[in-house]
């Protein structure tokens, strides 16, 4: 068995793919494979991947017949993975030389289900190290310890799949696949499931992934309807958490995080197309109405006044519209 499979989806990233591919070459080993997934790109990306697959040690080129989004593209790679360990990279990011070997050595030494790593956020020429919001480092723990408390950022708020490495037993248990078709927030149900259902994890520092922010091709910069998939993603988080044996403890955290994400999107609603903005308000109000009332009230009480007021207005507007419809 190969030691490591690295799943790397690409979609219309011809400007950035060369950096990702060069960084894979600087991480290559004879017992590593790189699963290059072309998610039906329409620019020059397919040609770049074809040329890379011919010279990059361990490269396997996988072509999807139609574009499915990041979650589905990652699943395509996972289905083909042969390694004892799994890692991810996105096609517009890159790795420091030797990062994969260092992370592999760490997870093998710790002998746990998965490790989480720090990363470097890249905005233009600015570089900022982002830490995993959990400590201490290099200490194996129950992944559930990374979920709470609800009142501050924790490991489930650091959902990046590429910021870590995962033992194959998680793949065999069905814990590493993503929800097919999610165009954004695909890593939210995924990270919650890992922390609820895996048996052991650790953080190891090692900020060797360089994550680009603010690029025009990134879905986070595009205000179209695909952004609204965060509603479906967090609905899944709530449903899965409600079925958990410790649901009473965990639901307040899930609800508060959901509220924070809604507030973030509503607070920057001007970046959305008008029709999408209207749908965002409606879907967000409906989502608030679905949340457990007691947990929602606690979440709103715990938030800063600006976000709390925004969400309360949204909820009142939804209730008013519902009442008007019922009376009619």
C-alpha positions as CSV (number, residue, x, y, z in Angstrom):
1,X,0.0,0.0,0.0
2,X,1.2,3.5,-0.8
3,X,1.9,5.7,2.3
4,X,0.0,8.8,1.2
5,X,-2.7,9.8,-1.3
6,X,-3.2,13.6,-1.9
7,X,-6.5,14.6,-3.4
8,X,-6.2,17.8,-5.5
9,X,-9.3,19.2,-7.3
10,X,-8.8,21.8,-10.1
11,X,-11.4,23.9,-11.8
12,X,-10.5,26.8,-14.0
13,X,-7.4,27.7,-12.1
14,X,-4.9,28.0,-15.0
15,X,-3.3,31.1,-13.3
16,X,-2.6,29.3,-10.0
17,X,-2.3,25.6,-10.9
18,X,1.4,25.8,-11.9
19,X,2.2,26.8,-8.3
20,X,0.2,24.0,-6.9
21,X,1.8,21.5,-9.2
22,X,5.4,22.7,-8.6
23,X,4.8,22.4,-4.9
24,X,3.6,18.8,-5.3
25,X,6.8,18.0,-7.2
26,X,8.8,19.5,-4.2
27,X,6.8,17.1,-1.9
28,X,7.0,13.9,-4.1
29,X,8.2,10.6,-2.8
30,X,8.0,7.2,-4.3
31,X,5.3,6.1,-1.9
32,X,3.1,9.2,-2.4
33,X,0.4,9.5,-5.1
34,X,-1.2,12.8,-6.3
35,X,-4.8,12.5,-7.5
36,X,-5.3,15.4,-9.8
37,X,-9.0,15.8,-10.3
38,X,-10.1,18.0,-13.3
39,X,-13.6,19.1,-12.4
40,X,-14.5,19.7,-16.1
41,X,-12.4,22.9,-16.4
42,X,-13.1,25.2,-19.4
43,X,-9.9,27.2,-19.5
44,X,-6.3,26.0,-19.9
45,X,-6.3,23.9,-16.7
46,X,-6.8,20.5,-18.5
47,X,-3.7,21.0,-20.6
48,X,-1.6,22.0,-17.6
49,X,-2.7,18.8,-15.8
50,X,-2.0,16.6,-18.8
51,X,1.5,17.9,-19.0
52,X,2.0,17.6,-15.2
53,X,0.7,14.0,-15.1
54,X,3.4,13.0,-17.6
55,X,6.3,14.2,-15.4
56,X,5.1,14.5,-11.8
57,X,6.1,11.4,-9.8
58,X,3.0,9.6,-8.5
59,X,0.5,11.7,-10.5
60,X,-2.8,10.2,-11.4
61,X,-5.1,12.4,-13.6
62,X,-8.8,12.0,-13.1
63,X,-11.3,13.7,-15.4
64,X,-14.9,14.3,-14.4
65,X,-17.4,14.2,-17.2
66,X,-19.3,17.2,-15.8
67,X,-18.6,19.9,-13.2
68,X,-19.8,18.8,-9.8
69,X,-18.2,21.3,-7.4
70,X,-15.4,20.9,-4.8
71,X,-17.2,18.4,-2.6
72,X,-17.9,16.0,-5.5
73,X,-14.5,16.5,-7.0
74,X,-12.8,15.6,-3.7
75,X,-15.0,12.5,-3.5
76,X,-13.8,11.5,-7.0
77,X,-10.3,11.6,-5.6
78,X,-11.2,9.7,-2.4
79,X,-12.8,6.9,-4.4
80,X,-9.5,6.4,-6.2
81,X,-7.1,6.8,-3.2
82,X,-4.8,3.9,-2.4
83,X,-2.7,5.4,0.4
84,X,-2.6,4.5,4.1
85,X,-3.1,8.2,4.8
86,X,-5.1,10.9,3.0
87,X,-4.4,14.6,2.5
88,X,-6.0,17.4,0.5
89,X,-4.9,20.4,-1.4
90,X,-6.9,22.9,-3.5
91,X,-5.7,23.7,-7.1
92,X,-5.2,27.4,-6.4
93,X,-3.1,26.9,-3.2
94,X,0.4,25.4,-2.7
95,X,2.6,23.6,-0.2
96,X,5.9,24.3,1.4
97,X,8.7,21.9,0.3
98,X,8.6,18.7,2.4
99,X,5.4,19.7,4.2
100,X,3.7,16.4,3.4
101,X,6.6,14.3,4.7
102,X,6.7,16.3,7.9
103,X,3.0,15.9,8.5
104,X,3.1,12.2,7.7
105,X,5.9,11.7,10.3
106,X,3.8,13.5,12.9
107,X,0.7,11.5,12.4
108,X,2.7,8.2,12.3
109,X,4.4,9.2,15.6
110,X,1.2,10.1,17.3
111,X,-0.7,7.1,15.9
112,X,-4.1,8.9,15.8
113,X,-7.0,9.1,13.4
114,X,-6.2,12.5,12.1
115,X,-4.0,15.6,12.7
116,X,-4.8,19.2,12.1
117,X,-2.1,21.7,11.0
118,X,-1.8,25.5,11.0
119,X,-1.6,27.2,7.6
120,X,-0.5,30.4,6.0
121,X,-3.2,32.7,4.7
122,X,-2.1,34.6,1.6
123,X,-3.7,37.9,0.6
124,X,-1.8,39.5,-2.2
125,X,1.7,39.8,-0.8
126,X,0.6,39.5,2.8
127,X,1.3,36.3,4.7
128,X,-0.4,35.5,8.0
129,X,-0.1,32.3,10.0
130,X,-3.6,30.9,11.0
131,X,-3.5,28.6,14.0
132,X,-5.8,25.7,14.8
133,X,-8.0,27.0,17.6
134,X,-7.2,24.1,19.9
135,X,-4.3,23.2,22.2
136,X,-2.0,21.8,23.4
137,X,-0.1,20.6,20.3
138,X,1.2,17.1,19.7
139,X,-1.1,15.6,22.4
140,X,-3.6,12.9,21.3
141,X,-7.1,13.7,22.4
142,X,-10.8,12.7,21.9
143,X,-11.9,14.7,18.9
144,X,-15.1,15.7,20.8
145,X,-12.8,17.9,22.9
146,X,-12.4,20.1,19.9
147,X,-16.1,21.0,19.6
148,X,-16.9,23.1,22.7
149,X,-17.3,25.6,24.2
150,X,-20.1,27.3,22.2
151,X,-18.9,30.8,23.2
152,X,-15.6,30.8,21.4
153,X,-13.8,29.6,18.3
154,X,-12.9,25.9,18.4
155,X,-11.5,23.2,16.1
156,X,-14.9,22.7,14.3
157,X,-14.6,26.4,13.3
158,X,-11.4,25.6,11.5
159,X,-12.9,23.3,8.8
160,X,-10.2,23.3,6.1
161,X,-9.8,19.8,4.8
162,X,-6.3,20.6,3.5
163,X,-5.1,21.6,6.9
164,X,-4.3,18.1,8.1
165,X,-3.8,14.5,7.4
166,X,-6.2,11.5,7.9
167,X,-5.7,7.8,8.5
168,X,-7.3,5.5,5.9
169,X,-9.5,3.9,8.5
170,X,-11.6,7.1,8.5
171,X,-12.1,6.6,4.8
172,X,-13.0,3.0,5.3
173,X,-15.6,4.0,7.9
174,X,-17.2,6.5,5.5
175,X,-16.1,9.6,7.5
176,X,-13.9,11.3,4.8
177,X,-16.4,11.8,1.9
178,X,-18.1,15.1,1.5
179,X,-21.8,15.7,0.8
180,X,-22.1,15.5,-3.0
181,X,-23.2,18.7,-4.7
182,X,-22.4,21.2,-2.0
183,X,-20.8,24.2,-3.7
184,X,-19.7,26.0,-0.6
185,X,-19.4,25.2,3.1
186,X,-18.8,21.6,2.1
187,X,-16.2,21.2,4.9
188,X,-18.6,22.2,7.7
189,X,-20.7,19.0,8.0
190,X,-17.4,17.1,7.2
191,X,-15.4,18.6,10.1
192,X,-18.3,18.2,12.6
193,X,-18.7,14.5,11.6
194,X,-14.9,13.9,12.1
195,X,-15.0,15.5,15.6
196,X,-18.1,13.6,16.6
197,X,-17.2,10.2,15.2
198,X,-13.5,9.7,15.0
199,X,-11.7,8.3,18.0
200,X,-8.5,10.3,18.2
201,X,-6.8,13.5,16.9
202,X,-4.1,16.0,17.6
203,X,-2.8,19.4,16.4
204,X,0.7,19.6,15.2
205,X,1.4,23.2,14.1
206,X,3.4,22.8,10.8
207,X,2.1,25.8,8.8
208,X,3.0,24.4,5.4
209,X,-0.1,25.0,3.3
210,X,-0.4,28.4,1.6
211,X,-4.1,29.3,1.2
212,X,-5.0,32.1,-1.2
213,X,-7.7,34.5,-0.2
214,X,-9.4,37.2,-2.2
215,X,-8.8,35.8,-5.7
216,X,-11.5,36.5,-8.3
217,X,-11.9,32.8,-9.3
218,X,-12.7,31.7,-5.7
219,X,-16.3,30.9,-5.0
220,X,-16.0,33.0,-1.8
221,X,-15.6,36.1,-4.0
222,X,-18.6,35.3,-6.3
223,X,-22.0,36.5,-5.1
224,X,-24.2,34.0,-7.1
225,X,-26.6,31.3,-5.9
226,X,-24.0,28.7,-5.2
227,X,-23.1,30.6,-2.1
228,X,-26.5,29.7,-0.6
229,X,-25.4,26.1,-0.2
230,X,-24.1,27.1,3.2
231,X,-27.8,26.9,4.3
232,X,-28.0,23.2,3.2
233,X,-24.6,22.5,4.8
234,X,-25.5,23.9,8.2
235,X,-28.9,22.3,8.1
236,X,-27.0,19.0,7.8
237,X,-24.8,20.0,10.7
238,X,-27.9,20.6,12.9
239,X,-29.6,17.4,11.8
240,X,-26.6,15.2,12.4
241,X,-25.8,16.9,15.7
242,X,-29.4,16.5,16.9
243,X,-29.1,12.7,16.4
244,X,-25.8,12.6,18.4
245,X,-25.7,11.0,21.9
246,X,-24.6,14.3,23.3
247,X,-27.0,16.5,21.3
248,X,-28.0,18.6,24.3
249,X,-24.4,19.6,24.8
250,X,-23.5,20.1,21.2
251,X,-26.6,21.8,19.7
252,X,-25.9,25.2,21.2
253,X,-22.5,25.3,19.5
254,X,-24.0,24.3,16.2
255,X,-26.7,26.9,16.4
256,X,-24.4,29.7,17.4
257,X,-22.0,28.9,14.5
258,X,-24.9,28.8,12.1
259,X,-26.1,32.2,13.3
260,X,-22.7,33.6,13.0
261,X,-22.4,32.5,9.4
262,X,-25.9,33.9,8.5
263,X,-24.9,37.2,10.1
264,X,-21.7,37.2,8.1
265,X,-23.5,36.7,4.8
266,X,-26.4,39.1,5.6
267,X,-23.9,41.7,6.8
268,X,-22.2,41.7,3.4
269,X,-25.3,41.2,1.3
270,X,-24.4,43.9,-1.2
271,X,-21.9,41.6,-2.8
272,X,-24.7,39.3,-4.0
273,X,-26.8,39.7,-7.1
274,X,-30.2,41.3,-6.3
275,X,-32.2,38.1,-6.8
276,X,-29.7,36.1,-4.8
277,X,-29.7,38.6,-2.0
278,X,-33.5,38.4,-1.8
279,X,-33.3,34.6,-1.7
280,X,-30.6,34.8,0.9
281,X,-32.8,36.9,3.3
282,X,-35.7,34.5,2.8
283,X,-33.7,31.3,3.3
284,X,-31.8,32.7,6.3
285,X,-35.1,33.7,8.0
286,X,-36.5,30.3,7.3
287,X,-33.3,28.7,8.8
288,X,-33.7,30.8,12.0
289,X,-37.3,29.6,12.3
290,X,-36.1,26.0,12.1
291,X,-33.6,26.3,14.8
292,X,-34.4,25.0,18.4
293,X,-35.9,28.1,20.1
294,X,-34.0,27.8,23.4
295,X,-30.6,27.3,21.7
296,X,-31.3,30.2,19.3
297,X,-32.2,32.6,22.1
298,X,-29.0,31.7,24.0
299,X,-27.0,32.2,20.8
300,X,-28.5,35.6,20.1
301,X,-28.0,36.7,23.7
302,X,-24.3,35.7,23.5
303,X,-23.5,37.5,20.3
304,X,-22.4,41.1,20.0
305,X,-25.2,43.7,19.7
306,X,-24.8,44.4,16.0
307,X,-25.1,40.8,14.9
308,X,-27.8,39.9,17.4
309,X,-29.9,42.9,16.3
310,X,-29.4,42.0,12.6
311,X,-30.6,38.4,13.2
312,X,-33.5,39.4,15.5
313,X,-34.7,41.8,12.8
314,X,-34.5,39.1,10.2
315,X,-36.5,36.7,12.4
316,X,-39.2,39.3,13.2
317,X,-39.5,40.1,9.5
318,X,-40.0,36.4,8.7
319,X,-42.6,36.1,11.5
320,X,-44.5,39.1,10.2
321,X,-44.6,37.8,6.6
322,X,-45.8,34.4,7.9
323,X,-48.5,36.0,10.0
324,X,-49.6,38.1,7.0
325,X,-49.8,35.0,4.8
326,X,-51.8,33.1,7.4
327,X,-54.3,35.9,7.9
328,X,-54.8,36.3,4.2
